């Protein structure tokens, strides 16, 4: 009887001291994710540590550029209204900050797919002298001096110590958990709402003219394509070719998801298009010919003004307002922001 | 008649014993160590960082940093029918930290070996494992962030012949994709075909000599004046990595004091 009590007591203790698994729900209709938290079992504590890191300026050289400075929840974790984002010492980023959602389904990250694993993705902005401009060992030493981090890392990983591997795994627990699958479109798919006639018409046009690359349900096929954008003479960004070194990959960029497209403007790898109308007009009349141009775009995509009207109705259904207001993804110190703060730089 | 439960338990304990026996065999395999020392030479003189040398093309230079990844190190059996158990981990050999140039390798005593095999650089399987630790910790400064991948060889220095700012030269050699693979499998045998046996008592030191002259004067001649830098995967990196493996000139085997 005594031993039973002792076992119960120890068992109770174990429940308190081990991290509680935090299952990752795959939305209905989504494929199986690429990142399955292998070697990084998802726990609530790990997720919370990743969230804290994501919102902490300590990860940047001057303290002003946490991940969240360029990845803002109200903009589906893109940079609101910025062609390029701002980084250390008044510098611009090289590319437009993409929205962060459904990253667990991405095999390769970044506009050129240069990053081969979600866990190593944060190293790019962290070490880029134009962005967070930090050094890994310096970040670790700052965290070791912090009051809370040593305790939190100990709790999440079950032993004391802060390392780049632990920081990156914790961040991946958060970033891979950013799932957006509750837009009006998703609700329609689940039979919870019905599209109105404008949305329906827009959906039809979308399926005819856009879905070859922006495939449902993730609204991208993750391929690299030259969509007929002229190379900016100041940025000289040749996209995928920078990674593979192959001529045939020149000016190719990864097809971005259209989920939350209303929130993630400006558009394209360099943010050259401010509105969705501009993007649609580009496909209609602005495609620049070139040897690597996508074969389906040789003649552009004819999008009439009627098409545009309906398409915009449809694209608006891809906004996931519960995602951008989900307190689970918000700054743990601030809570959810509903719109861009007035002082935003 | 024992109960089925007891029988099952008995079966379980047999398998436990079997596991234990197998486990002890496994353990017995690695009952000695082999010391491996990487030594780099320029013009036959041991490399020292920040010291002036001349390459085979008469260009004077200093090396300020020299590191590379060697992994999956194992001794080679003289009897080709036996294959060594290849460990999966990597070592970052850094000539600014002499402790890293020496590796203590667990081996099986009583077997005759005649060489060493290892992998120069990180192969594609190990390039795609996400956040890693130890020798592969990205904080070691051997990881490209914008084009994920490890730098397999990092050599930095300066030379009056370099056209770069402050006359620096930097060779950051890496790449594992497609035709730009810079990872090589290397097998080295002793210079005079010597074989060696390691016992528990008599330890052996194997020195792997690297003649850095061949880094410049290899299949692709590298003149600092013409090629002061290589910073990304590609054809040049591939060629420099080919020169690099030519620097491994052989093994010297001696008793380990």
Interface residues (C-beta under 8 A of the other chain):
Chain A: X39 X40 X110 X114 X115 X116 X117 X118 X119 X120 X123 X124 X126 X127 X128 X136 X137 X140 X163 X164 X165 X167 X168 X169 X172 X242 X243 X244 X245 X246
Chain B: X127 X128 X129 X130 X131 X132 X133 X137 X138 X139 X143 X145 X146 X147 X148 X149 X177 X178 X180 X232 X233 X234 X235
